């Protein structure tokens, strides 16, 4: 932790800032502002952010988490889609953390569309309270677009946290679980009580941590993800049947599955990311995809 500290936002600060900006949290943008200092301290601590990190925050909102990140990280880049919030955040940093405000860079953009070249310095850690309706696509996009991202901790809807961190065989294991595993080791990192948000959401929240790993295969990611999408599009079907459209026929799907060492009667929920990669490799060798 840096010797310089930041004052953190409490409930009165959050409401004052929101009132000043004329903001009423909207479900469309999935806005629920954290107003509990202990929660943002816990997030930053659990994220293991150090002075060597360039922290990336998506959807900083009024700045609750931003202010906790500034003393811990070497630099913080915040991506905010709302122009009113993006314009206010640097002033909030000056007000609550005057000695640290120069560490903050704000990019007014949609996190689903940002590119590596948009960042003045490559981010190394993702730490964010993600809007629930876009959490999975945002995380997958950033991991794909920013190879510099090595670790992170995100707050998401509890159900999403379960899906992102699920293991094969789990009832909630699916496309988000498999695709996230291509990039990183993803784990549940604890619950977050509803009362720390304003307004109080009608769903539970949870923390998800990740640490980047090498891809399990030299197969092209796009090819592997096409297999994953096909396997889970018809979740209850065997892979021989579910992959028939992708492979061109059920017979070809069975041949490719056997070549990859996967039982054709298995279902997608039983496979790890490395299994899907072997299927894509078999298809590439056979010219099927």
FENFEN-V237101 format. One record per backbone hydrogen bond with DSSP energy under -0.5 kcal/mol. CO is the residue of the C=O (numbers start at 1). NH is the residue of the N-H. E is the energy in kcal/mol with one decimal. If there is no record, write none. Layout:
CO&NH&E  CO&NH&E
//
This chain:
10&14&-2.4  11&15&-2.2  12&16&-2.2  13&17&-2.8  14&18&-2.4  15&19&-2.5  16&20&-2.6  17&21&-2.0  18&22&-0.6  18&23&-2.9  19&22&-0.7  26&31&-2.5  27&30&-0.9  30&32&-0.6  33&198&-2.7  35&37&-0.6  36&39&-0.7  36&40&-1.4  37&41&-2.1  38&42&-2.2  39&43&-2.2  40&44&-2.2  41&45&-2.5  42&46&-2.8  43&47&-1.8  44&49&-1.2  45&48&-1.2  50&53&-1.9  50&74&-0.8  53&55&-0.7  53&74&-1.8  53&75&-1.2  54&124&-2.5  54&125&-1.7  55&57&-0.6  55&77&-3.2  56&127&-2.6  57&79&-2.9  60&63&-2.2  63&67&-2.3  64&68&-0.8  65&69&-1.9  66&70&-1.9  67&71&-0.6  69&72&-0.7  69&73&-2.6  71&2&-1.7  75&55&-2.7  76&78&-0.5  76&105&-2.6  77&57&-2.8  78&80&-0.6  78&107&-3.3  79&59&-2.9  80&109&-0.9  81&83&-0.6  82&86&-2.7  83&87&-1.9  84&88&-1.5  85&89&-1.9  86&90&-0.6  88&91&-0.5  88&92&-2.1  89&93&-2.4  90&94&-2.0  91&95&-2.1  92&96&-2.6  93&97&-2.5  96&7&-2.6  97&100&-2.0  97&101&-1.2  100&103&-2.3  101&104&-1.6  103&76&-2.5  105&78&-3.0  106&108&-0.5  107&80&-2.3  107&109&-1.0  109&111&-0.6  110&113&-2.4  110&114&-0.8  115&118&-2.0  116&119&-1.6  118&120&-0.5  124&150&-2.7  124&151&-1.5  125&56&-3.6  125&127&-0.6  126&153&-2.5  128&130&-0.9  128&155&-2.8  131&134&-1.6  131&135&-0.6  132&135&-0.6  134&138&-2.3  135&139&-2.3  136&140&-2.5  137&141&-2.4  138&142&-2.6  139&143&-2.3  140&144&-1.8  141&145&-2.7  142&146&-2.4  145&147&-0.6  146&149&-2.0  148&150&-0.6  150&212&-2.9  151&126&-1.9  152&210&-2.2  153&128&-1.5  154&156&-0.5  154&208&-2.5  155&130&-1.7  156&206&-3.0  157&160&-0.6  157&161&-2.5  158&162&-2.3  159&163&-1.9  160&164&-2.8  161&165&-1.6  162&166&-0.6  163&166&-0.7  167&170&-2.1  170&173&-1.1  174&178&-2.3  175&179&-2.7  176&180&-2.1  177&181&-1.6  178&182&-0.8  179&182&-0.8  179&183&-0.8  180&183&-0.9  180&184&-2.3  183&213&-2.6  184&186&-0.7  185&211&-1.5  187&209&-2.8  190&207&-3.2  192&205&-1.1  193&196&-1.2  194&197&-1.9  196&35&-2.7  196&36&-0.5  198&33&-2.7  204&158&-2.9  205&192&-2.1  206&156&-2.6  207&189&-3.3  208&154&-2.6  209&187&-2.8  210&152&-2.0  211&185&-2.9  220&224&-2.2  221&225&-2.8  222&226&-1.5  223&227&-1.4  224&228&-2.1  225&229&-2.7  226&230&-2.1  227&231&-2.5  228&232&-1.9  229&233&-1.1  230&234&-0.7  232&235&-0.9  234&237&-1.9  238&242&-3.3  239&243&-2.5  241&244&-1.3  243&247&-2.8  244&248&-1.8  249&253&-2.2  250&254&-2.4  251&255&-2.0  252&256&-2.6  253&257&-2.5  254&258&-2.5  255&259&-2.2  256&260&-1.6  257&262&-3.1  258&261&-1.1  263&266&-2.2  264&240&-2.1  266&239&-3.0  267&270&-2.2  268&271&-1.7  269&169&-2.7  272&275&-0.7  272&276&-1.7  273&277&-2.1  274&278&-1.9  275&279&-1.8  276&280&-2.1  277&281&-2.3  278&282&-2.4  279&283&-2.2  280&284&-2.4  281&285&-2.4  282&286&-1.6  283&287&-1.1  283&288&-2.4  283&289&-0.8
//
